[in-house]
Amino acid sequence: MLCCVNDCGREARYKEAALCQKHYFRVRRNGHVNLIKVAKPRIEDDRGYQFLHAPNHPLVTDGQIYVAEHRIVLYAAIGPGPMCCEMCGKLMTWATCQTDHIDENPRNNERENLRPLCRRCNTWRSMPAPAEWNRTHVIEFEGVRLTPAEWARDPRVKVAGRTIVLRKLAGMSDADALFAPKVTHNGRAPKPYQPKTKHKHERKNAIRIEIDGVTDTAVGWARHPDCEVGSSGIAWRIRQGWDPKRAVFQRGRDELIAIKALYVGKLKELKKGQA
């Protein structure tokens, strides 16, 4: 007895169903003997988003046959891209773009209800202001309610957000917490900012070298294209009393020869004295 499926030709191992083993288990799994299940034209996930059967759509991902309906509608309206985020203007492609439902209804896929957003804007667009959900330290001044971190960005405020929080915990009013003069840990006012000297050679520990009316440090002169000595070598020469121009521009080999001749001369004098 052969399987009742057309063009099968296998022996019917299940006599009552008149099916071979392969087609029998297909019926058990799928309810029919066909190999490929018939795809539904539309499906919906647990959140309410609609998906259409579109295996040949440009937005379909590998191994999938369904594409979100809101992305299909927006793709038909704006094309293959690239596009810009409608909130921040960031340049995006369809790989990085997210389709936002303006009324937050995932079943409303009308074109007027859809807009392209970047991931950050789509995540934060419906978030309340920080002063509404962070109620631990909300500072109100002249009718404006902001968090300490937001007040710290105001150019009128000269203290950090954490300082504002500590002032509020200490019992200060909102206005004093924001605009009271800043003090250090020992209760003194901070010293005014004193910028560094304009030139490094004006500092106390710098070696001041002046050549032809130009003043600079040993490090600065070592960068001169005609200088063949390092900054430490220039500093050593200046400390030994060399002329500045000679200390900067005399080649290091000449210096080694001079030092060698000096030591050779002293060595000869010592030998003569011992003799």
C-alpha positions, 0 to 999 in steps of 0.5 A: 500500500502506497502513500495517498499523497500524489507523486509520493510513492512511499510505502504507507506505514500508517494504514488507517491514514494511508500516509507514509511516515513523512506526510503523517508527521506533517499532518501532525505538526501543520494539520496538512501535508503541505511543506510550506505554511501559508503566511498570514497577510497581517499579524500583530504583536503583543504591543499592538504594532502591525506587521505585513507580509512583505518578503520582497520589501527593501526594509525586510531583514535577513530571514524575515518575511514580515515588515512593520506597517508603519515603516512601510508607510513612511518608506513609501512617503520619504523614499530610501533616504537618508533622512533627518530626525525631525526633532534634532536634525541628526542624519540617519539611514533606515538602519538607524531610523525609528518610526515614531507614532505621534499620538502613541497609538501603535495601530494608527499607521496613517502617514500624518501620524508618523515621523522619522526620529533618531533613537535618542529622540524617540526614547526621550520625547515622551519623558516628563521634564526632570523637575517633574519626575525627580522631586527630591531636590526641585528648586523654584525661583521666580516661578521657574522649577528646575533641578539643581543640575539644570540651575547649575547651567544658568550663567547667573549661578556660580556653584555646582548642582551638588553644592546647591543640594547640600545648601538645601539640605542645610536649610538654606532658601532656594534663592540663597542656595542658588546665588549665595557667594561660594565659600571653601571648606574652611569658610573663606571665599575662594581666591580670584582666578589668576591666569598663568604668565603669558611666557614660560620664560617669565616663571621663577624656575625657568631659564631665560635665554635672550638672543638677538632680542628674542627671549625664550626658554631652553625648551623653546630654543631647542625647537629652533630649526638651527639648534642641534642640541637638546633642551637639557644640553642648552640648560647645562651650557647656560649654567656653565656660563656659556654665551647664549648664542653659542650655547644654543647653536654650537653643535654637540660634537664640538662640545664633546671634543672640547670636554675631552680635550679638557679632561685629557689636559688635566690627566696629563698634568696629573701624570706630570705631577706624579712623576 
